Amino acid sequence: MADDDIPFNRNFPLKPGVVEEARPGVRRVLCDNPSPFTFSGTVSYIVGKGKVAIIDPGPDNEAHASALLEAVRGETVTHIVVTHTHRDHSPNTARIKAATGATVYAEGPHRASRPRYESEKHNPESGADREFRPDVQVKSGDIIEGAGWKLEAVPTPGHTANHMAFAWDARKISFVGDHVMGWSTSIVAPPDGSMVDYMASLDRLAGRGEELYFSGHGPEIPDGPRYVRFLIRHRQAREASILHRLAKGAADIPTMVRAIYIGIDPRLMTAAGYSVLAHLEDLVARGMVATDGDPVIGGTYRLV
Ligand SMILES: [Zn+2]
């Protein structure tokens, strides 16, 4: 099953290091870190004018830090806001903080969505920034306010346990990090990620009033809640595909990936396996699927 049920938009001509005013009071700068996981690279945002916030300073990348600082030359960076602690989003925080003295806001340090099972090895693909510590830990509904802008913290766990979106509700804008992206679905890889949390976070976003979403990668999404409903239906369809495959007999995760992800980029096979695991973990918890021992990447699964 392909992802063609979702109205993706991969038209994003922004070049690395170029400062673009996407909307009044919202500038964006692309980092030069393209990959199958990051699309054209990480997008950092500058919110406000004069006294500004920088959202997601990006990976450990000196050129990108310089581009951001150049973009705000003559202005004051009062806040650094981080959506989540993946290595393509948070490590450059240290550089921007050192240069500006801004206060760093985020949900908290990196953590997994659940404890690691004994049989589980460390997932090297997780790409977590375990060094990151915010100055201020934000929780649901907290307001981060600056000169002419105001962001509300909206918990959106699932892609990571500490993922936060930041809603500028007067402008009907939300900065949604990697929780919702216009170019692709998000990776939900246990134990860092959780499918149950991810689906609940999609529901939470779709129920809010913000319409225009700015993501950590790729173009903005003009009708965010409608797009989120496509994502929800897509995951429900994927779950149905897994159950359909298991109806033919017990299977391991590579077998399910080959049956479900036709024509997938081979570099994304591992990530696809973890997405299937995320669904299986949820199905096991709901008593619909069984496995021997804990639901892990190497397990064999069958219908109950
Ligand atoms: Zn991420």
Residues whose N, C-alpha, C, O or C-beta is under 5 A from the ligand:
A	BS01	ZN	H86 D178
